[in-house]
Amino acid sequence: MKKTKNENKVQVCIDRDFTISKVDERIFGSFIEHLGRAVYEGIYQPGNKFADKNGYRKDVMKLIQEINVPIVRYPGGNFVSSFNWEDSVGPKKDRPRRIELAWGVVETNQFGLDEFMDWCKKCGTQPMYAVNLGTRGIDDAKNVVEYCNSKGGTKYADMRIKNGVKDPYGIKLWCLGNEMDGPWQTGHLTAEEYGRKADLAGQIMKLVDPTIETVACGSSNLTMPTFGNWERTVLECAYDNIDYLSLHQYYGNAEHDTPNFLANSVAMDQFISQVVSICDYVKAVKRKKKDINLSFDEWNVWYHSNEQDKKLEKWVEHPHQLEDIYNFEDALLVGSMLITMLRHADRVKIACLAQLVNVIAPIMTSDTGAWRQTIFYPYMQTSVYGRGEVLNTVVKVPTYESKHGDAPYVDCVVVADEENEAVTLFAVNKNLEDDFELTCDLRQFADYKVVEHSVLTHKDLEAVNTEENPDNVKPVDATKNSKVTKGILTSTLPARSWNVIRLAK
């Protein structure tokens, strides 16, 4: 990376009263799709020594609870666009085995809607359920809302009761299909076709349960040729019956160009701003009062498994698929992506790291255990300590040239938790060689002291965690690096590092 004048200094400027938004805890959500070993051998593995009586992996559940995941999107993803939800309920012996078109495998349906809801309850998380708007339509969307949320006395609510679940699940958040602009999607649609379908589905689902919220599909990624026009058209069609618009984006480093890879947070920031602009344009044109907020319900690093997955055999059950082994530099970008979403907390209300277990995931399993990948740590720490009010964080720091434009050497955001009298500063130092000296005026937070400075760093950018060496990349205590003197926080951010600086009274 190029060096600049006044390098190695970063000034963080905040004001207690200049806030962006209260953090919606759902921004720390995740995703479980019927894909690879996410469900089978991931969260569910009957007969495994770690499984409970229902087949749920207790060791995995413990790690999920460590993250404090607030919502989990399910059952897809591409999977949902040819999925019949009825296949996944009722006696397991009666559930059909189906060819699964999205990922070219066989789906046994031995883990389904009822099991997922039971698993969510045991995990302490909430569901974000997706309906099939690919091969199916608005009637099936209505029926699954009735199955999940109606009390009884009607066909599908009584079906749930017959299946052993008396009380409604009360699912509040629903995805209206998945990536319906993508030609890879079963039953993919034009923007006009999807907008109309989403509008009708949202309308009829809310007639069944007026308390639900709906998420419409935005573009599958920023590089789609219809990006922008797709969002505008869908919003024009469905504005009144949707509450959120989705964003999906993954980043990779196949070129082994770390500076440009870490600069992807700049691209993510631009992406969010562009979609917000489109939402507000349609709001103005339609003269509406409500804002359409964003659900960044697929985001992560994804590229390590691409070549391996080309060799997979088709029509088998839950193969090792999309199993990216994450390295240390991936964790740095994941930290920057989390910071970017927090800086947009006024409009990004929901986000799902894709996915949660085994499939492009922070948690990996084998028959003999579960362990944390490198990206687990920024995700977990931001979820645990990033709840509160996001302060408008101005970061004065040198930049470097990247393919996305000027990229700051340091990404940073500050979250104030007034209820618990805590302030947390999250920062990524992208400089691969040099430490940065950080200062932040905290005199408005009188009597706040540093209680912890956690640092994730490693000399090898490609270092990974394995079952044999699960702690190769993990945070270390660096509290001695930070102090508050006369209200001024000073801290050292090591080269190539993820930092969490916690202050409290």
C-alpha positions in Angstrom: 0.0 0.0 0.0 1.2 3.5 -0.8 2.2 5.7 2.1 1.0 9.3 2.5 2.0 12.3 4.5 0.8 12.4 8.1 0.5 8.6 7.8 -0.2 6.3 10.8 -2.5 8.9 12.5 -6.3 8.5 12.7 -8.6 11.0 14.4 -12.1 9.8 15.2 -14.6 12.6 15.8 -17.9 12.0 17.5 -20.6 14.0 19.3 -22.9 12.4 21.8 -25.9 14.1 20.3 -25.0 13.5 16.6 -26.4 10.1 16.0 -27.2 8.0 12.9 -29.8 5.7 14.4 -30.5 3.1 17.0 -29.2 -0.2 15.9 -31.9 -2.7 14.9 -30.6 -5.9 16.4 -31.7 -7.8 13.3 -28.7 -6.3 11.5 -26.7 -9.1 13.1 -28.8 -11.9 11.6 -27.7 -14.9 9.7 -29.0 -17.5 7.2 -29.6 -21.3 7.0 -30.4 -22.7 3.6 -31.0 -26.3 2.6 -27.6 -26.2 0.9 -24.6 -28.4 1.4 -24.1 -29.3 5.0 -25.7 -26.2 6.5 -28.8 -28.2 7.8 -27.8 -31.8 7.6 -24.5 -32.3 9.5 -24.6 -28.6 10.4 -27.4 -27.7 12.8 -29.1 -31.2 12.5 -27.4 -34.6 12.8 -29.4 -37.3 14.5 -27.1 -39.9 16.0 -24.1 -37.6 16.4 -22.6 -37.7 19.9 -23.3 -33.9 20.2 -26.9 -34.1 19.1 -29.9 -33.8 21.5 -32.9 -36.0 21.4 -34.3 -34.0 18.4 -31.1 -34.3 16.4 -30.0 -30.7 16.9 -26.2 -30.2 17.3 -25.7 -28.8 20.8 -22.1 -27.8 20.2 -23.2 -25.8 17.2 -26.1 -24.3 19.1 -23.7 -23.1 21.8 -21.6 -21.2 19.3 -24.7 -19.7 17.7 -25.7 -18.5 21.2 -22.3 -17.1 21.7 -22.8 -14.8 18.7 -26.3 -14.0 20.0 -27.9 -14.3 16.5 -31.2 -12.4 16.6 -32.8 -13.8 13.4 -32.1 -16.6 10.9 -33.3 -16.5 7.3 -34.7 -19.9 6.1 -35.1 -22.1 4.0 -33.3 -20.2 1.2 -31.8 -18.8 -0.9 -32.0 -20.4 -4.3 -33.4 -23.5 -2.7 -36.8 -21.8 -1.9 -37.7 -21.1 -5.5 -38.7 -24.8 -6.2 -39.6 -25.7 -2.7 -43.0 -27.0 -1.5 -43.3 -26.0 2.1 -45.9 -28.8 2.7 -43.2 -31.4 2.0 -41.4 -30.3 5.2 -44.2 -30.7 7.8 -46.0 -33.7 9.3 -44.7 -37.2 10.1 -41.2 -37.6 8.8 -41.9 -41.1 7.4 -44.5 -39.5 5.0 -42.3 -36.7 3.8 -41.2 -37.0 0.1 -37.6 -37.1 -1.2 -37.3 -34.5 -3.9 -34.7 -33.6 -6.5 -33.5 -30.1 -5.6 -33.0 -28.0 -8.7 -31.0 -25.1 -7.4 -28.1 -27.0 -6.1 -28.4 -30.3 -7.9 -28.9 -32.6 -4.9 -31.6 -34.7 -3.2 -33.6 -33.1 -0.4 -35.0 -35.6 2.1 -37.2 -33.1 4.0 -36.3 -34.7 7.3 -35.6 -31.3 8.7 -38.4 -28.8 7.8 -40.5 -25.9 8.9 -41.6 -27.4 12.2 -38.1 -28.5 13.2 -36.7 -25.1 12.2 -39.2 -23.3 14.4 -38.4 -25.6 17.3 -34.7 -25.2 16.7 -35.1 -21.4 16.7 -36.8 -21.5 20.1 -34.0 -23.6 21.6 -31.3 -21.3 20.0 -33.0 -18.2 21.3 -33.4 -16.7 17.8 -36.3 -15.6 15.6 -37.2 -16.8 12.1 -37.1 -14.9 8.8 -39.1 -17.2 6.5 -38.9 -17.1 2.7 -41.8 -18.1 0.4 -41.5 -19.6 -3.0 -42.4 -17.1 -5.7 -40.5 -19.0 -8.4 -42.4 -22.2 -9.2 -45.3 -21.3 -6.9 -47.3 -18.2 -6.1 -49.5 -16.1 -4.0 -52.0 -18.8 -2.9 -49.1 -20.9 -1.4 -47.7 -17.8 0.3 -51.1 -17.2 1.9 -51.3 -20.8 3.0 -47.9 -20.9 4.7 -48.7 -17.7 6.7 -52.0 -19.4 7.8 -50.1 -22.5 8.8 -47.6 -20.5 10.8 -49.6 -17.6 12.3 -53.3 -18.5 12.5 -54.8 -19.9 15.7 -57.0 -22.7 14.4 -60.3 -23.6 13.0 -59.1 -23.4 9.4 -57.4 -25.9 7.1 -53.7 -25.0 7.4 -53.8 -23.8 11.0 -55.5 -27.1 11.9 -52.8 -28.9 9.9 -50.2 -27.4 12.2 -52.2 -28.4 15.2 -52.5 -31.9 13.9 -48.8 -31.9 13.5 -48.4 -31.4 17.2 -48.0 -27.6 17.4 -51.0 -26.0 19.2 -49.9 -22.4 19.4 -49.2 -20.3 16.3 -45.5 -19.6 15.5 -46.2 -15.9 15.0 -43.4 -15.4 12.3 -43.2 -11.6 11.8 -40.6 -11.3 8.9 -41.2 -12.8 5.5 -39.1 -12.8 2.3 -41.1 -12.6 -0.9 -39.0 -15.0 -2.9 -35.2 -14.9 -3.6 -33.1 -13.3 -6.3 -35.9 -13.4 -8.8 -34.0 -11.3 -11.3 -31.3 -14.0 -11.7 -31.5 -16.3 -14.7 -30.1 -19.1 -12.5 -33.3 -18.8 -10.3 -36.0 -21.4 -10.8 -38.9 -19.4 -12.2 -37.0 -16.2 -12.5 -39.1 -13.1 -13.6 -38.8 -9.7 -15.2 -39.0 -6.8 -12.9 -42.6 -6.1 -13.9 -43.6 -9.7 -13.4 -41.9 -10.0 -10.1 -43.1 -6.6 -8.8 -46.7 -7.5 -9.6 -46.3 -11.0 -7.9 -44.6 -9.5 -4.9 -47.3 -6.9 -4.5 -50.1 -9.5 -4.6 -48.3 -11.9 -2.3 -47.6 -9.1 0.2 -51.2 -8.0 0.1 -52.7 -11.4 0.6 -50.2 -12.5 3.3 -51.0 -9.3 5.3 -54.7 -10.0 5.0 -54.0 -13.3 6.8 -51.8 -11.6 9.4 -51.6 -7.7 9.3 -48.8 -7.7 11.8 -46.2 -9.2 9.5 -43.4 -7.4 7.6 -42.3 -8.3 4.1 -39.0 -8.1 2.2 -39.0 -7.7 -1.6 -36.2 -8.9 -3.7 -33.7 -6.3 -4.9 -31.0 -7.1 -7.4 -29.1 -10.3 -6.8 -25.9 -8.3 -6.8 -24.5 -4.9 -7.8 -23.2 -6.2 -11.2 -26.6 -7.4 -12.5 -27.3 -5.6 -15.9 -30.8 -4.6 -14.6 -29.5 -3.1 -11.3 -31.3 0.1 -10.5 -34.1 -0.3 -13.0 -35.0 -3.6 -11.2 -35.3 -1.8 -7.9 -37.2 1.1 -9.3 -39.7 -1.1 -11.1 -40.3 -3.4 -8.2 -40.9 -0.5 -5.8 -43.2 1.2 -8.2 -45.3 -2.0 -8.4 -45.3 -3.1 -4.8 -44.5 -0.1 -2.6 -47.7 -0.3 -0.5 -47.3 -4.0 0.4 -43.6 -4.3 1.2 -41.5 -3.0 4.1 -37.9 -3.7 3.1 -35.9 -4.2 -0.1 -33.2 -6.8 -0.1 -29.5 -6.4 -1.1 -27.1 -9.3 -1.8 -23.4 -9.0 -2.3 -20.4 -11.3 -1.9 -16.7 -10.3 -2.3 -13.7 -12.4 -3.2 -9.9 -12.1 -3.6 -9.1 -14.6 -6.4 -6.4 -12.1 -7.7 -4.6 -12.2 -4.3 -4.7 -8.4 -4.2 -5.2 -7.6 -0.5 -5.4 -3.8 -0.7 -8.2 -3.9 -3.3 -9.9 -6.8 -1.5 -10.0 -4.8 1.7 -11.3 -1.8 -0.2 -14.5 -3.6 -1.0 -16.0 -1.9 2.0 -16.0 1.3 -0.1 -18.0 -0.6 -2.8 -20.4 -1.8 -0.2 -20.9 1.7 1.1 -21.6 3.0 -2.4 -24.0 0.1 -3.1 -26.1 0.9 0.0 -26.2 4.6 -0.8 -27.4 3.9 -4.3 -30.2 1.6 -3.2 -31.3 4.1 -0.6 -31.4 6.8 -3.3 -33.6 4.6 -5.5 -36.0 3.9 -2.6 -36.3 7.6 -1.8 -36.8 8.5 -5.5 -39.8 6.2 -5.8 -41.1 7.5 -2.4 -41.0 11.0 -3.8 -42.6 10.1 -7.2 -45.4 8.2 -5.5 -45.8 10.8 -2.8 -45.6 8.3 0.0 -45.0 8.9 3.7 -43.3 5.6 4.7 -39.6 4.8 4.0 -38.6 1.6 2.4 -35.7 0.4 4.5 -33.1 -2.2 3.5 -32.5 -5.9 4.3 -28.9 -6.8 3.4 -29.9 -10.4 3.8 -27.0 -12.0 2.0 -23.5 -10.8 2.6 -20.1 -12.3 3.1 -16.7 -13.3 1.5 -17.2 -16.1 -1.0 -14.7 -17.4 -3.5 -12.5 -20.1 -1.9 -14.8 -23.0 -2.8 -15.6 -22.1 -6.4 -13.2 -24.5 -8.1 -13.9 -27.4 -5.7 -17.7 -27.1 -6.3 -17.3 -27.6 -10.0 -16.3 -31.2 -9.3 -19.4 -32.2 -7.3 -21.5 -35.2 -8.2 -25.1 -34.4 -8.8 -28.2 -35.8 -7.0 -26.6 -36.8 -3.8 -27.6 -35.8 -0.3 -26.0 -32.8 1.5 -22.5 -32.8 -0.1 -19.5 -30.7 1.0 -20.6 -27.6 -0.9 -19.7 -23.9 -0.7 -17.4 -24.8 2.2 -15.1 -21.8 2.1 -12.2 -22.1 4.6 -11.8 -18.5 5.7 -8.4 -16.9 6.3 -7.3 -14.0 8.4 -7.7 -11.3 5.6 -11.3 -12.5 5.1 -11.9 -11.6 8.8 -10.6 -8.1 8.2 -13.0 -7.5 5.3 -16.0 -9.0 7.3 -15.2 -6.5 10.1 -15.2 -3.6 7.6 -18.5 -4.8 6.1 -20.1 -4.9 9.6 -18.8 -1.4 10.2 -20.2 -0.2 6.9 -23.7 -1.5 7.7 -23.6 0.1 11.1 -22.7 3.4 9.5 -25.9 3.0 7.5 -28.1 1.9 10.5 -30.7 4.5 9.7 -31.7 2.5 6.6 -30.1 -1.0 7.0 -32.4 -2.6 9.5 -31.9 -6.3 8.7 -28.8 -8.1 7.6 -27.9 -11.8 7.3 -24.4 -13.1 7.1 -24.6 -15.9 4.6 -24.5 -18.5 6.0 -24.3 -19.7 9.6 -22.8 -23.3 9.6 -20.5 -25.1 7.1 -21.7 -23.3 4.0 -19.7 -20.0 3.6 -20.0 -19.8 7.3 -18.3 -18.7 10.6 -18.9 -22.1 12.1 -17.6 -25.4 10.8 -18.4 -29.0 11.9 -17.2 -32.5 11.6 -18.6 -35.7 13.2 -16.2 -35.0 16.1 -16.6 -31.3 16.8 -17.4 -27.7 15.8 -15.0 -24.8 15.6 -14.9 -21.1 14.9 -13.6 -19.8 11.5 -11.7 -16.6 11.4 -14.7 -14.5 10.4 -16.6 -15.7 13.5 -14.8 -13.2 15.7 -15.7 -9.8 14.1 -19.3 -11.1 13.6 -19.6 -12.3 17.2 -18.0 -9.2 18.8 -20.1 -6.7 16.7 -23.3 -8.6 17.5 -22.5 -8.7 21.3 -21.1 -5.2 21.7 -22.6 -3.3 18.7 -26.1 -2.7 20.1 -27.2 0.8 21.0 -27.0 4.1 19.1 -24.7 4.5 16.2 -22.8 7.8 16.5 -22.1 9.9 13.4 -18.4 8.8 13.3 -16.1 11.1 11.3 -12.8 9.4 10.6 -9.9 11.6 9.5 -7.3 9.2 8.1 -5.0 8.9 5.1 -6.4 7.0 2.1 -4.9 4.8 -0.6 -5.9 4.3 -4.3 -8.1 1.3 -5.1 -10.3 0.1 -7.9 -13.3 1.4 -6.0 -11.8 4.9 -5.5 -9.9 6.3 -2.5 -10.1 3.8 0.4 -9.4 4.8 4.0 -6.6 3.0 5.8 -8.9 2.7 8.8 -12.6 1.8 8.9 -14.2 2.8 12.1 -17.6 3.3 13.8 -18.6 4.2 17.4 -21.7 2.8 19.1 -23.0 4.2 22.4 -25.2 2.1 24.7 -26.7 4.6 27.0 -28.8 2.1 28.9 -25.7 0.1 29.9 -23.4 3.2 30.1 -21.0 1.7 27.5 -19.3 3.0 24.4 -17.7 0.7 21.8 -15.3 1.6 19.0 -14.9 -0.9 16.2 -11.9 -0.3 13.8 -10.1 -2.1 11.0 -6.5 -1.1 10.2 -6.0 -2.1 6.6 -2.4 -1.1 6.4 -0.5 -4.3 6.1 2.8 -3.0 7.5 2.2 -0.1 9.9 0.4 0.5 13.1 -1.9 3.5 13.4 -2.2 5.9 16.4 -5.8 6.7 17.1 -7.2 9.6 19.1 -10.9 10.3 20.0 -12.3 13.1 22.1 -14.6 11.4 24.7 -15.0 14.3 27.1 -18.8 14.1 26.6 -18.5 10.7 28.1 -17.1 11.8 31.5 -15.7 9.0 33.7 -15.7 6.4 30.9 -12.6 4.3 31.0 -11.2 1.5 28.7 -12.3 -1.8 30.0 -11.1 -3.9 27.0 -9.2 -3.6 23.8 -9.5 -6.8 21.8 -7.3 -7.2 18.7 -7.5 -9.8 16.0 -4.3 -9.9 14.0 -1.8 -12.4 12.5 1.5 -12.2 10.6 0.1 -14.5 7.9 -2.9 -13.1 5.9 -3.8 -16.6 4.7 -3.8 -18.1 8.2 -6.8 -20.3 8.9 -8.5 -22.1 11.8 -8.9 -25.9 11.6 -10.4 -28.6 13.9 -6.8 -29.5 14.8 -5.8 -25.9 15.4 -9.0 -24.0 16.1 -7.3 -21.1 17.9 -4.7 -20.2 15.2 -6.5 -16.9 14.5 -8.3 -15.5 17.5 -8.5 -12.2 19.4 -6.0 -11.3 22.0 -6.2 -8.8 24.8 -4.4 -5.5 24.0 -6.0 -3.3 26.7 -2.5 -1.8 27.4 -2.7 -0.3 23.9 -5.5 2.1 24.9 -6.2 4.6 27.6 -8.3 7.7 28.3 -6.4 10.7 29.6 -8.4 13.9 30.5 -11.2 12.7 28.3 -9.1 11.8 25.2 -8.9 8.2 24.1 -5.5 7.3 22.6 -5.0 3.8 21.1 -2.7 1.8 18.9 -4.3 -0.1 16.1 -1.8 -2.8 15.0 -1.1 -3.3 11.3 -3.7 -5.5 9.6 -6.0 -5.8 12.6 -9.6 -5.9 13.7 -10.1 -3.9 16.9 -12.8 -3.7 19.5 -12.3 -1.0 22.1 -14.8 -1.0 24.9 -15.3 1.8 27.4 -17.6 2.0 30.4 -18.2 4.0 33.5 
